[in-house]
Amino acid sequence: MKYFYAAVIALLFGFAPAFADEAPYNDATCGTWVNDVWVPNGNCVAESSDLRHDTVAGTITIVKGHLVTLQQATRTVVINDQPALDAKQTGKVAVGRVVVAYGFWRSGNFYATAIY
């Protein structure tokens, strides 16, 4: 029976990364933003469909913890601003503020590393 429990625990730990928040990526290790263009430094994997740097601009309409909803001309985008908060690269995040968020898309989610 103990082997059964050991197998179940091993199986659960095998799936743990799939359930984890994927934000531990650190932009500063991989490159920098220069004049609104991402410049990689070669220390990390190349841009891909899973990890792509981008900017997102809009008016803040909802703030719920580390999730910020931006209204754009044709859509709304929910961004995770935890990396920007951790790096102290954001001002006051308040409804009505017009912002540009620098960061990256990963698995369909946008992680802001700086908000201005």
C-alpha positions as CSV (number, residue, x, y, z in Angstrom):
1,M,0.0,0.0,0.0
2,K,2.9,2.4,0.7
3,Y,4.0,2.0,-2.9
4,F,0.6,3.0,-4.1
5,Y,0.8,6.2,-2.0
6,A,4.3,6.8,-3.2
7,A,3.2,6.5,-6.8
8,V,0.2,8.8,-6.3
9,I,2.5,11.5,-4.6
10,A,5.0,11.1,-7.5
11,L,2.3,11.6,-10.0
12,L,0.9,14.7,-8.3
13,F,4.4,16.2,-8.1
14,G,4.8,15.5,-11.7
15,F,1.8,17.6,-12.5
16,A,2.6,20.4,-10.0
17,P,4.4,22.6,-12.6
18,A,1.2,22.6,-14.7
19,F,-0.8,24.0,-11.8
20,A,1.7,26.6,-10.7
21,D,1.7,30.3,-11.7
22,E,4.2,30.7,-14.5
23,A,5.5,34.1,-13.6
24,P,9.0,33.2,-12.2
25,Y,10.7,34.3,-15.5
26,N,12.9,37.3,-15.0
27,D,13.2,39.9,-17.8
28,A,16.4,41.5,-16.5
29,T,18.3,38.2,-17.0
30,C,17.2,37.9,-20.6
31,G,17.4,41.5,-22.0
32,T,16.1,45.0,-21.8
33,W,13.7,47.4,-23.3
34,V,15.4,50.1,-25.4
35,N,13.2,52.8,-27.0
36,D,10.1,50.6,-26.7
37,V,11.9,47.6,-28.5
38,W,12.8,44.4,-26.7
39,V,16.6,43.7,-27.0
40,P,17.5,40.2,-25.9
41,N,21.1,39.7,-24.5
42,G,21.5,36.0,-25.6
43,N,21.3,34.6,-22.0
44,C,17.8,33.1,-22.5
45,V,15.9,31.1,-25.1
46,A,14.7,33.0,-28.2
47,E,11.2,34.4,-28.5
48,S,8.7,31.8,-29.3
49,S,5.0,31.3,-29.5
50,D,5.1,30.5,-25.8
51,L,7.2,33.5,-24.7
52,R,6.9,36.7,-26.6
53,H,7.8,40.3,-25.4
54,D,5.3,43.0,-26.1
55,T,3.7,46.2,-24.9
56,V,0.0,46.6,-23.9
57,A,-1.6,50.1,-23.6
58,G,-5.0,51.1,-22.4
59,T,-7.1,52.6,-19.6
60,I,-7.3,50.8,-16.3
61,T,-11.0,49.8,-15.7
62,I,-10.6,47.1,-12.9
63,V,-7.9,46.4,-10.3
64,K,-8.3,43.1,-8.5
65,G,-5.1,42.2,-6.5
66,H,-2.3,41.6,-9.0
67,L,-4.7,41.5,-12.0
68,V,-5.4,44.7,-13.9
69,T,-8.0,45.0,-16.6
70,L,-7.2,47.4,-19.4
71,Q,-9.7,48.8,-21.9
72,Q,-8.4,49.2,-25.4
73,A,-10.1,50.5,-28.5
74,T,-11.5,47.1,-29.5
75,R,-11.0,44.8,-26.5
76,T,-10.2,44.4,-22.9
77,V,-7.0,42.8,-21.7
78,V,-6.3,41.4,-18.2
79,I,-2.7,41.6,-17.2
80,N,-0.7,40.2,-14.3
81,D,1.3,43.1,-12.8
82,Q,3.0,41.1,-10.0
83,P,6.4,41.1,-11.8
84,A,6.2,44.9,-12.1
85,L,5.2,45.2,-8.4
86,D,8.0,43.0,-7.3
87,A,10.5,45.1,-9.3
88,K,9.0,48.4,-8.1
89,Q,8.5,49.3,-11.7
90,T,4.9,50.6,-11.5
91,G,3.2,53.8,-10.2
92,K,-0.2,53.9,-8.6
93,V,-2.4,51.4,-10.3
94,A,-5.8,53.1,-10.3
95,V,-9.0,53.0,-12.3
96,G,-9.0,55.6,-15.0
97,R,-5.2,55.8,-15.4
98,V,-3.9,55.4,-18.9
99,V,-0.9,53.2,-19.0
100,V,1.6,51.4,-21.1
101,A,2.7,48.0,-19.8
102,Y,5.9,46.4,-20.9
103,G,6.3,42.7,-20.4
104,F,5.7,39.4,-22.0
105,W,3.0,37.0,-23.2
106,R,3.4,33.5,-21.8
107,S,0.8,30.7,-22.4
108,G,-1.8,33.3,-23.3
109,N,-1.3,35.5,-20.3
110,F,0.4,38.9,-20.2
111,Y,2.9,39.6,-17.4
112,A,3.8,43.2,-16.9
113,T,7.4,43.8,-15.9
114,A,7.0,47.6,-15.9
115,I,4.0,49.9,-16.1
116,Y,4.2,53.6,-17.0
